[in-house]
């Protein structure tokens, strides 16, 4: 037996992500998906993330970062890796922090 999909249009008091706003309409008491924000540190208030740290030197300049990863070896050694577009934007280069 096929059932109709459950459609929830009330997004009040929530964080909205990947929604077609034309069909939903804006809610006064909701917020778009926020990057670098925390909502659990002070309940009811958006707080900026506590910052970043530079590990090592800058890898590349002006290229898109495609991903960051931490690999943990069997002995517990943590290895940081980063993936960036290469100079021609045709390939990705993987960098390992030593």
Biopython code that builds the backbone (N, CA, C, O; Angstrom):
import numpy as np
from Bio.PDB.StructureBuilder import StructureBuilder

atoms = [
    (1, "UNK", "N", (0.833, -1.169, 0.000)),
    (1, "UNK", "CA", (0.000, 0.000, 0.000)),
    (1, "UNK", "C", (0.885, 1.242, 0.000)),
    (1, "UNK", "O", (1.783, 1.366, 0.833)),
    (2, "UNK", "N", (0.641, 2.138, -0.908)),
    (2, "UNK", "CA", (1.418, 3.371, -1.011)),
    (2, "UNK", "C", (0.746, 4.458, -0.181)),
    (2, "UNK", "O", (-0.467, 4.657, -0.246)),
    (3, "UNK", "N", (1.571, 5.160, 0.605)),
    (3, "UNK", "CA", (1.030, 6.255, 1.409)),
    (3, "UNK", "C", (1.534, 7.585, 0.859)),
    (3, "UNK", "O", (2.569, 7.648, 0.196)),
    (4, "UNK", "N", (0.792, 8.630, 1.142)),
    (4, "UNK", "CA", (1.203, 9.965, 0.723)),
    (4, "UNK", "C", (2.379, 10.425, 1.579)),
    (4, "UNK", "O", (2.455, 10.085, 2.760)),
    (5, "UNK", "N", (3.301, 11.199, 0.990)),
    (5, "UNK", "CA", (4.444, 11.689, 1.772)),
    (5, "UNK", "C", (3.986, 12.684, 2.829)),
    (5, "UNK", "O", (3.004, 13.404, 2.644)),
    (6, "UNK", "N", (4.711, 12.709, 3.933)),
    (6, "UNK", "CA", (4.440, 13.659, 5.003)),
    (6, "UNK", "C", (5.136, 14.969, 4.665)),
    (6, "UNK", "O", (6.358, 14.998, 4.520)),
    (7, "UNK", "N", (4.386, 16.039, 4.539)),
    (7, "UNK", "CA", (4.941, 17.345, 4.199)),
    (7, "UNK", "C", (4.781, 18.255, 5.409)),
    (7, "UNK", "O", (3.667, 18.505, 5.868)),
    (8, "UNK", "N", (5.900, 18.744, 5.916)),
    (8, "UNK", "CA", (5.886, 19.643, 7.068)),
    (8, "UNK", "C", (6.262, 21.030, 6.581)),
    (8, "UNK", "O", (7.381, 21.247, 6.115)),
    (9, "UNK", "N", (5.348, 21.953, 6.685)),
    (9, "UNK", "CA", (5.604, 23.314, 6.225)),
    (9, "UNK", "C", (5.880, 24.279, 7.375)),
    (9, "UNK", "O", (6.286, 25.415, 7.131)),
    (10, "UNK", "N", (5.674, 23.863, 8.598)),
    (10, "UNK", "CA", (5.925, 24.739, 9.735)),
    (10, "UNK", "C", (7.366, 24.573, 10.183)),
    (10, "UNK", "O", (7.700, 23.580, 10.830)),
    (11, "UNK", "N", (8.220, 25.521, 9.852)),
    (11, "UNK", "CA", (9.632, 25.462, 10.229)),
    (11, "UNK", "C", (9.943, 26.472, 11.327)),
    (11, "UNK", "O", (11.100, 26.838, 11.535)),
    (12, "UNK", "N", (8.913, 26.916, 12.023)),
    (12, "UNK", "CA", (9.135, 27.913, 13.066)),
    (12, "UNK", "C", (10.029, 27.340, 14.159)),
    (12, "UNK", "O", (9.971, 26.154, 14.483)),
    (13, "UNK", "N", (10.838, 28.199, 14.704)),
    (13, "UNK", "CA", (11.758, 27.865, 15.792)),
    (13, "UNK", "C", (12.795, 26.832, 15.359)),
    (13, "UNK", "O", (13.265, 26.058, 16.193)),
    (14, "UNK", "N", (13.159, 26.799, 14.096)),
    (14, "UNK", "CA", (14.116, 25.808, 13.634)),
    (14, "UNK", "C", (15.191, 26.407, 12.757)),
    (14, "UNK", "O", (15.170, 27.598, 12.447)),
    (15, "UNK", "N", (16.138, 25.560, 12.358)),
    (15, "UNK", "CA", (17.189, 25.931, 11.420)),
    (15, "UNK", "C", (16.801, 25.331, 10.076)),
    (15, "UNK", "O", (16.622, 24.118, 9.968)),
    (16, "UNK", "N", (16.672, 26.157, 9.067)),
    (16, "UNK", "CA", (16.185, 25.728, 7.766)),
    (16, "UNK", "C", (17.373, 25.527, 6.836)),
    (16, "UNK", "O", (18.203, 26.423, 6.683)),
    (17, "UNK", "N", (17.459, 24.351, 6.214)),
    (17, "UNK", "CA", (18.559, 24.030, 5.311)),
    (17, "UNK", "C", (18.001, 23.330, 4.081)),
    (17, "UNK", "O", (17.161, 22.438, 4.203)),
    (18, "UNK", "N", (18.459, 23.724, 2.898)),
    (18, "UNK", "CA", (18.114, 23.076, 1.643)),
    (18, "UNK", "C", (16.602, 23.029, 1.419)),
    (18, "UNK", "O", (16.030, 21.965, 1.184)),
    (19, "UNK", "N", (15.975, 24.183, 1.494)),
    (19, "UNK", "CA", (14.530, 24.282, 1.292)),
    (19, "UNK", "C", (14.260, 25.268, 0.175)),
    (19, "UNK", "O", (14.927, 26.298, 0.069)),
    (20, "UNK", "N", (13.283, 24.954, -0.656)),
    (20, "UNK", "CA", (12.862, 25.884, -1.697)),
    (20, "UNK", "C", (11.982, 26.944, -1.042)),
    (20, "UNK", "O", (10.804, 26.701, -0.781)),
    (21, "UNK", "N", (12.547, 28.112, -0.777)),
    (21, "UNK", "CA", (11.829, 29.147, -0.043)),
    (21, "UNK", "C", (10.644, 29.708, -0.822)),
    (21, "UNK", "O", (9.719, 30.255, -0.221)),
    (22, "UNK", "N", (10.653, 29.582, -2.133)),
    (22, "UNK", "CA", (9.523, 30.077, -2.920)),
    (22, "UNK", "C", (8.257, 29.308, -2.567)),
    (22, "UNK", "O", (7.173, 29.887, -2.512)),
    (23, "UNK", "N", (8.389, 28.017, -2.331)),
    (23, "UNK", "CA", (7.219, 27.215, -1.994)),
    (23, "UNK", "C", (6.920, 27.226, -0.502)),
    (23, "UNK", "O", (5.793, 26.935, -0.101)),
    (24, "UNK", "N", (7.897, 27.552, 0.319)),
    (24, "UNK", "CA", (7.718, 27.504, 1.767)),
    (24, "UNK", "C", (7.288, 28.839, 2.344)),
    (24, "UNK", "O", (6.398, 28.892, 3.193)),
    (25, "UNK", "N", (7.900, 29.898, 1.901)),
    (25, "UNK", "CA", (7.644, 31.203, 2.511)),
    (25, "UNK", "C", (8.545, 31.404, 3.701)),
    (25, "UNK", "O", (8.902, 30.439, 4.378)),
    (26, "UNK", "N", (8.918, 32.631, 3.969)),
    (26, "UNK", "CA", (9.836, 32.927, 5.062)),
    (26, "UNK", "C", (9.110, 32.868, 6.403)),
    (26, "UNK", "O", (7.950, 33.265, 6.507)),
    (27, "UNK", "N", (9.785, 32.381, 7.402)),
    (27, "UNK", "CA", (9.260, 32.335, 8.762)),
    (27, "UNK", "C", (9.989, 33.386, 9.598)),
    (27, "UNK", "O", (11.213, 33.491, 9.525)),
    (28, "UNK", "N", (9.261, 34.151, 10.376)),
    (28, "UNK", "CA", (9.880, 35.181, 11.206)),
    (28, "UNK", "C", (10.706, 34.606, 12.345)),
    (28, "UNK", "O", (11.649, 35.251, 12.804)),
    (29, "UNK", "N", (10.376, 33.420, 12.807)),
    (29, "UNK", "CA", (11.058, 32.865, 13.967)),
    (29, "UNK", "C", (11.912, 31.647, 13.622)),
    (29, "UNK", "O", (12.062, 30.739, 14.440)),
    (30, "UNK", "N", (12.471, 31.625, 12.410)),
    (30, "UNK", "CA", (13.399, 30.571, 12.003)),
    (30, "UNK", "C", (14.619, 31.234, 11.388)),
    (30, "UNK", "O", (14.613, 32.432, 11.104)),
    (31, "UNK", "N", (15.656, 30.450, 11.187)),
    (31, "UNK", "CA", (16.906, 30.991, 10.665)),
    (31, "UNK", "C", (17.402, 30.089, 9.538)),
    (31, "UNK", "O", (17.251, 28.869, 9.600)),
    (32, "UNK", "N", (17.991, 30.694, 8.513)),
    (32, "UNK", "CA", (18.614, 29.896, 7.463)),
    (32, "UNK", "C", (19.791, 29.137, 8.045)),
    (32, "UNK", "O", (20.337, 29.532, 9.075)),
    (33, "UNK", "N", (20.188, 28.049, 7.394)),
    (33, "UNK", "CA", (21.341, 27.275, 7.835)),
    (33, "UNK", "C", (22.521, 28.216, 8.015)),
    (33, "UNK", "O", (22.842, 28.988, 7.111)),
    (34, "UNK", "N", (23.155, 28.160, 9.146)),
    (34, "UNK", "CA", (24.223, 29.089, 9.484)),
    (34, "UNK", "C", (25.570, 28.372, 9.484)),
    (34, "UNK", "O", (25.695, 27.276, 10.031)),
    (35, "UNK", "N", (26.557, 28.982, 8.881)),
    (35, "UNK", "CA", (27.909, 28.445, 8.854)),
    (35, "UNK", "C", (28.730, 29.169, 9.912)),
    (35, "UNK", "O", (28.630, 30.387, 10.057)),
    (36, "UNK", "N", (29.539, 28.422, 10.647)),
    (36, "UNK", "CA", (30.400, 28.962, 11.700)),
    (36, "UNK", "C", (29.614, 29.612, 12.829)),
    (36, "UNK", "O", (30.075, 30.574, 13.443)),
    (37, "UNK", "N", (28.440, 29.090, 13.097)),
    (37, "UNK", "CA", (27.622, 29.581, 14.203)),
    (37, "UNK", "C", (27.250, 28.398, 15.093)),
    (37, "UNK", "O", (27.118, 27.267, 14.624)),
    (38, "UNK", "N", (27.084, 28.677, 16.375)),
    (38, "UNK", "CA", (26.645, 27.664, 17.338)),
    (38, "UNK", "C", (25.356, 28.143, 17.970)),
    (38, "UNK", "O", (25.200, 29.333, 18.245)),
    (39, "UNK", "N", (24.430, 27.227, 18.201)),
    (39, "UNK", "CA", (23.154, 27.567, 18.794)),
    (39, "UNK", "C", (22.975, 26.892, 20.151)),
    (39, "UNK", "O", (21.928, 27.034, 20.784)),
    (40, "UNK", "N", (23.994, 26.158, 20.599)),
    (40, "UNK", "CA", (23.861, 25.418, 21.852)),
    (40, "UNK", "C", (24.660, 26.022, 22.998)),
    (40, "UNK", "O", (24.509, 25.591, 24.141)),
    (41, "UNK", "N", (25.504, 27.007, 22.721)),
    (41, "UNK", "CA", (26.318, 27.595, 23.781)),
    (41, "UNK", "C", (25.487, 28.484, 24.693)),
    (41, "UNK", "O", (25.578, 28.379, 25.916)),
    (42, "UNK", "N", (24.681, 29.356, 24.108)),
    (42, "UNK", "CA", (23.722, 30.180, 24.837)),
    (42, "UNK", "C", (22.366, 29.892, 24.217)),
    (42, "UNK", "O", (22.093, 30.297, 23.088)),
    (43, "UNK", "N", (21.531, 29.202, 24.947)),
    (43, "UNK", "CA", (20.234, 28.787, 24.420)),
    (43, "UNK", "C", (19.435, 30.012, 23.968)),
    (43, "UNK", "O", (19.286, 30.988, 24.702)),
    (44, "UNK", "N", (18.926, 29.926, 22.728)),
    (44, "UNK", "CA", (18.120, 31.008, 22.182)),
    (44, "UNK", "C", (18.923, 32.101, 21.504)),
    (44, "UNK", "O", (18.355, 33.100, 21.062)),
    (45, "UNK", "N", (20.242, 31.927, 21.412)),
    (45, "UNK", "CA", (21.072, 32.970, 20.815)),
    (45, "UNK", "C", (22.094, 32.330, 19.869)),
    (45, "UNK", "O", (22.704, 31.314, 20.201)),
    (46, "UNK", "N", (22.273, 32.925, 18.707)),
    (46, "UNK", "CA", (23.309, 32.472, 17.783)),
    (46, "UNK", "C", (24.637, 33.075, 18.219)),
    (46, "UNK", "O", (24.735, 34.283, 18.434)),
    (47, "UNK", "N", (25.660, 32.233, 18.351)),
    (47, "UNK", "CA", (26.974, 32.660, 18.809)),
    (47, "UNK", "C", (27.998, 32.256, 17.753)),
    (47, "UNK", "O", (27.960, 31.136, 17.245)),
    (48, "UNK", "N", (28.913, 33.170, 17.424)),
    (48, "UNK", "CA", (29.952, 32.860, 16.443)),
    (48, "UNK", "C", (30.849, 31.739, 16.961)),
    (48, "UNK", "O", (31.160, 31.670, 18.150)),
    (49, "UNK", "N", (31.255, 30.865, 16.046)),
    (49, "UNK", "CA", (32.177, 29.793, 16.398)),
    (49, "UNK", "C", (33.445, 30.409, 16.960)),
    (49, "UNK", "O", (33.790, 31.537, 16.607)),
    (50, "UNK", "N", (34.136, 29.699, 17.819)),
    (50, "UNK", "CA", (35.227, 30.271, 18.590)),
    (50, "UNK", "C", (36.509, 30.510, 17.807)),
    (50, "UNK", "O", (37.513, 30.886, 18.412)),
    (51, "UNK", "N", (36.526, 30.315, 16.525)),
    (51, "UNK", "CA", (37.701, 30.674, 15.745)),
    (51, "UNK", "C", (38.401, 29.499, 15.116)),
    (51, "UNK", "O", (37.939, 28.360, 15.192)),
    (52, "UNK", "N", (39.515, 29.790, 14.498)),
    (52, "UNK", "CA", (40.305, 28.781, 13.815)),
    (52, "UNK", "C", (41.755, 28.893, 14.246)),
    (52, "UNK", "O", (42.158, 29.886, 14.850)),
    (53, "UNK", "N", (42.519, 27.890, 13.939)),
    (53, "UNK", "CA", (43.950, 27.894, 14.214)),
    (53, "UNK", "C", (44.688, 27.522, 12.952)),
    (53, "UNK", "O", (44.258, 26.634, 12.216)),
    (54, "UNK", "N", (45.788, 28.186, 12.696)),
    (54, "UNK", "CA", (46.634, 27.848, 11.559)),
    (54, "UNK", "C", (47.571, 26.734, 11.989)),
    (54, "UNK", "O", (48.306, 26.875, 12.966)),
    (55, "UNK", "N", (47.543, 25.634, 11.264)),
    (55, "UNK", "CA", (48.423, 24.508, 11.541)),
    (55, "UNK", "C", (49.488, 24.509, 10.455)),
    (55, "UNK", "O", (49.175, 24.296, 9.283)),
    (56, "UNK", "N", (50.729, 24.743, 10.824)),
    (56, "UNK", "CA", (51.799, 24.809, 9.838)),
    (56, "UNK", "C", (51.727, 26.104, 9.056)),
    (56, "UNK", "O", (51.300, 27.131, 9.584)),
    (57, "UNK", "N", (52.143, 26.061, 7.794)),
    (57, "UNK", "CA", (52.133, 27.232, 6.927)),
    (57, "UNK", "C", (50.975, 27.138, 5.945)),
    (57, "UNK", "O", (50.381, 26.074, 5.770)),
    (58, "UNK", "N", (50.660, 28.259, 5.309)),
    (58, "UNK", "CA", (49.604, 28.259, 4.295)),
    (58, "UNK", "C", (50.013, 27.320, 3.168)),
    (58, "UNK", "O", (51.153, 27.357, 2.704)),
    (59, "UNK", "N", (49.090, 26.485, 2.731)),
    (59, "UNK", "CA", (49.415, 25.461, 1.732)),
    (59, "UNK", "C", (49.444, 26.056, 0.332)),
    (59, "UNK", "O", (50.468, 26.001, -0.350)),
    (60, "UNK", "N", (48.332, 26.618, -0.094)),
    (60, "UNK", "CA", (48.237, 27.223, -1.423)),
    (60, "UNK", "C", (47.475, 28.539, -1.294)),
    (60, "UNK", "O", (46.786, 28.778, -0.302)),
    (61, "UNK", "N", (47.609, 29.381, -2.303)),
    (61, "UNK", "CA", (46.936, 30.671, -2.278)),
    (61, "UNK", "C", (45.958, 30.756, -3.438)),
    (61, "UNK", "O", (46.322, 30.502, -4.586)),
    (62, "UNK", "N", (44.725, 31.112, -3.138)),
    (62, "UNK", "CA", (43.740, 31.362, -4.183)),
    (62, "UNK", "C", (43.112, 30.130, -4.797)),
    (62, "UNK", "O", (42.488, 30.233, -5.853)),
    (63, "UNK", "N", (43.251, 28.973, -4.180)),
    (63, "UNK", "CA", (42.638, 27.748, -4.707)),
    (63, "UNK", "C", (41.599, 27.223, -3.729)),
    (63, "UNK", "O", (41.712, 27.432, -2.522)),
    (64, "UNK", "N", (40.595, 26.548, -4.247)),
    (64, "UNK", "CA", (39.510, 26.039, -3.414)),
    (64, "UNK", "C", (39.973, 24.868, -2.566)),
    (64, "UNK", "O", (40.638, 23.954, -3.053)),
    (65, "UNK", "N", (39.609, 24.907, -1.280)),
    (65, "UNK", "CA", (39.852, 23.770, -0.394)),
    (65, "UNK", "C", (38.697, 22.795, -0.597)),
    (65, "UNK", "O", (37.536, 23.148, -0.388)),
    (66, "UNK", "N", (39.012, 21.588, -0.997)),
    (66, "UNK", "CA", (37.975, 20.589, -1.273)),
    (66, "UNK", "C", (37.697, 19.693, -0.080)),
    (66, "UNK", "O", (36.688, 18.989, -0.056)),
    (67, "UNK", "N", (38.584, 19.710, 0.915)),
    (67, "UNK", "CA", (38.330, 18.893, 2.092)),
    (67, "UNK", "C", (39.486, 18.888, 3.059)),
    (67, "UNK", "O", (40.642, 19.065, 2.675)),
    (68, "UNK", "N", (39.159, 18.681, 4.329)),
    (68, "UNK", "CA", (40.136, 18.530, 5.400)),
    (68, "UNK", "C", (39.846, 17.211, 6.087)),
    (68, "UNK", "O", (38.688, 16.818, 6.225)),
    (69, "UNK", "N", (40.906, 16.519, 6.522)),
    (69, "UNK", "CA", (40.713, 15.191, 7.079)),
    (69, "UNK", "C", (41.771, 14.934, 8.130)),
    (69, "UNK", "O", (42.912, 15.372, 7.984)),
    (70, "UNK", "N", (41.408, 14.230, 9.186)),
    (70, "UNK", "CA", (42.375, 13.777, 10.183)),
    (70, "UNK", "C", (42.360, 12.263, 10.197)),
    (70, "UNK", "O", (41.338, 11.649, 10.502)),
    (71, "UNK", "N", (43.490, 11.661, 9.869)),
    (71, "UNK", "CA", (43.649, 10.211, 9.866)),
    (71, "UNK", "C", (44.392, 9.823, 11.137)),
    (71, "UNK", "O", (45.403, 10.441, 11.470)),
    (72, "UNK", "N", (43.914, 8.819, 11.848)),
    (72, "UNK", "CA", (44.574, 8.360, 13.063)),
    (72, "UNK", "C", (45.148, 6.971, 12.806)),
    (72, "UNK", "O", (44.420, 6.017, 12.532)),
    (73, "UNK", "N", (46.484, 6.886, 12.904)),
    (73, "UNK", "CA", (47.162, 5.614, 12.664)),
    (73, "UNK", "C", (46.933, 4.666, 13.835)),
    (73, "UNK", "O", (46.449, 5.083, 14.888)),
    (74, "UNK", "N", (47.279, 3.384, 13.657)),
    (74, "UNK", "CA", (47.019, 2.377, 14.681)),
    (74, "UNK", "C", (47.756, 2.659, 15.984)),
    (74, "UNK", "O", (47.322, 2.210, 17.044)),
    (75, "UNK", "N", (48.864, 3.396, 15.924)),
    (75, "UNK", "CA", (49.600, 3.727, 17.154)),
    (75, "UNK", "C", (49.088, 5.007, 17.811)),
    (75, "UNK", "O", (49.643, 5.448, 18.818)),
    (76, "UNK", "N", (48.026, 5.613, 17.247)),
    (76, "UNK", "CA", (47.451, 6.816, 17.819)),
    (76, "UNK", "C", (47.965, 8.110, 17.223)),
    (76, "UNK", "O", (47.485, 9.184, 17.586)),
    (77, "UNK", "N", (48.941, 8.038, 16.306)),
    (77, "UNK", "CA", (49.474, 9.239, 15.666)),
    (77, "UNK", "C", (48.400, 9.865, 14.790)),
    (77, "UNK", "O", (47.778, 9.190, 13.969)),
    (78, "UNK", "N", (48.187, 11.175, 14.977)),
    (78, "UNK", "CA", (47.185, 11.897, 14.198)),
    (78, "UNK", "C", (47.858, 12.562, 13.007)),
    (78, "UNK", "O", (48.833, 13.297, 13.164)),
    (79, "UNK", "N", (47.333, 12.301, 11.819)),
    (79, "UNK", "CA", (47.885, 12.840, 10.580)),
    (79, "UNK", "C", (46.836, 13.744, 9.947)),
    (79, "UNK", "O", (45.729, 13.300, 9.644)),
    (80, "UNK", "N", (47.185, 15.015, 9.747)),
    (80, "UNK", "CA", (46.273, 15.964, 9.117)),
    (80, "UNK", "C", (46.513, 15.986, 7.618)),
    (80, "UNK", "O", (47.658, 15.998, 7.168)),
    (81, "UNK", "N", (45.423, 15.992, 6.836)),
    (81, "UNK", "CA", (45.521, 16.047, 5.382)),
    (81, "UNK", "C", (44.555, 17.092, 4.854)),
    (81, "UNK", "O", (43.512, 17.347, 5.456)),
    (82, "UNK", "N", (44.906, 17.696, 3.725)),
    (82, "UNK", "CA", (44.050, 18.688, 3.075)),
    (82, "UNK", "C", (44.057, 18.435, 1.576)),
    (82, "UNK", "O", (45.068, 18.009, 1.016)),
    (83, "UNK", "N", (42.933, 18.698, 0.930)),
    (83, "UNK", "CA", (42.808, 18.523, -0.518)),
    (83, "UNK", "C", (42.460, 19.877, -1.124)),
    (83, "UNK", "O", (41.494, 20.522, -0.715)),
    (84, "UNK", "N", (43.260, 20.304, -2.108)),
    (84, "UNK", "CA", (43.057, 21.574, -2.800)),
    (84, "UNK", "C", (43.074, 21.354, -4.304)),
    (84, "UNK", "O", (43.695, 20.411, -4.794)),
    (85, "UNK", "N", (42.388, 22.228, -5.038)),
    (85, "UNK", "CA", (42.533, 22.242, -6.493)),
    (85, "UNK", "C", (43.983, 22.543, -6.830)),
    (85, "UNK", "O", (44.660, 23.265, -6.098)),
    (86, "UNK", "N", (44.463, 21.985, -7.949)),
    (86, "UNK", "CA", (45.834, 22.280, -8.360)),
    (86, "UNK", "C", (45.884, 23.600, -9.126)),
    (86, "UNK", "O", (44.873, 24.291, -9.248)),
    (87, "UNK", "N", (47.053, 23.941, -9.636)),
    (87, "UNK", "CA", (47.257, 25.242, -10.289)),
    (87, "UNK", "C", (46.343, 25.453, -11.486)),
    (87, "UNK", "O", (45.945, 26.584, -11.764)),
    (88, "UNK", "N", (46.000, 24.378, -12.202)),
    (88, "UNK", "CA", (45.173, 24.514, -13.407)),
    (88, "UNK", "C", (43.700, 24.177, -13.153)),
    (88, "UNK", "O", (42.892, 24.213, -14.081)),
    (89, "UNK", "N", (43.349, 23.856, -11.925)),
    (89, "UNK", "CA", (41.983, 23.475, -11.548)),
    (89, "UNK", "C", (41.475, 22.246, -12.288)),
    (89, "UNK", "O", (40.266, 22.068, -12.441)),
    (90, "UNK", "N", (42.379, 21.405, -12.744)),
    (90, "UNK", "CA", (41.967, 20.190, -13.441)),
    (90, "UNK", "C", (42.090, 18.952, -12.564)),
    (90, "UNK", "O", (41.463, 17.933, -12.852)),
    (91, "UNK", "N", (42.866, 19.017, -11.523)),
    (91, "UNK", "CA", (43.079, 17.893, -10.611)),
    (91, "UNK", "C", (43.044, 18.391, -9.177)),
    (91, "UNK", "O", (43.054, 19.596, -8.923)),
    (92, "UNK", "N", (43.005, 17.463, -8.255)),
    (92, "UNK", "CA", (43.080, 17.813, -6.835)),
    (92, "UNK", "C", (44.414, 17.299, -6.300)),
    (92, "UNK", "O", (44.866, 16.212, -6.660)),
    (93, "UNK", "N", (45.031, 18.096, -5.440)),
    (93, "UNK", "CA", (46.289, 17.718, -4.795)),
    (93, "UNK", "C", (46.022, 17.461, -3.324)),
    (93, "UNK", "O", (45.299, 18.215, -2.673)),
    (94, "UNK", "N", (46.616, 16.381, -2.799)),
    (94, "UNK", "CA", (46.471, 16.035, -1.397)),
    (94, "UNK", "C", (47.762, 16.401, -0.672)),
    (94, "UNK", "O", (48.856, 16.021, -1.088)),
    (95, "UNK", "N", (47.613, 17.141, 0.412)),
    (95, "UNK", "CA", (48.764, 17.568, 1.210)),
    (95, "UNK", "C", (48.680, 16.911, 2.577)),
    (95, "UNK", "O", (47.613, 16.850, 3.189)),
    (96, "UNK", "N", (49.839, 16.413, 3.055)),
    (96, "UNK", "CA", (49.922, 15.778, 4.369)),
    (96, "UNK", "C", (50.775, 16.652, 5.262)),
    (96, "UNK", "O", (51.886, 17.032, 4.893)),
    (97, "UNK", "N", (50.254, 16.972, 6.443)),
    (97, "UNK", "CA", (51.004, 17.785, 7.397)),
    (97, "UNK", "C", (51.971, 16.882, 8.154)),
    (97, "UNK", "O", (51.562, 15.927, 8.815)),
    (98, "UNK", "N", (53.245, 17.195, 8.049)),
    (98, "UNK", "CA", (54.276, 16.380, 8.709)),
    (98, "UNK", "C", (54.858, 17.147, 9.887)),
    (98, "UNK", "O", (55.742, 16.639, 10.578)),
]
sb = StructureBuilder()
sb.init_structure("model")
sb.init_model(0)
sb.init_chain("A")
sb.init_seg("    ")
for serial, (resi, resn, name, xyz) in enumerate(atoms, 1):
    if name == "N":
        sb.init_residue(resn, " ", resi, " ")
    sb.init_atom(name, np.array(xyz, "f"), 0.0, 1.0, " ", f" {name:<3s}", serial, name[0])
structure = sb.get_structure()
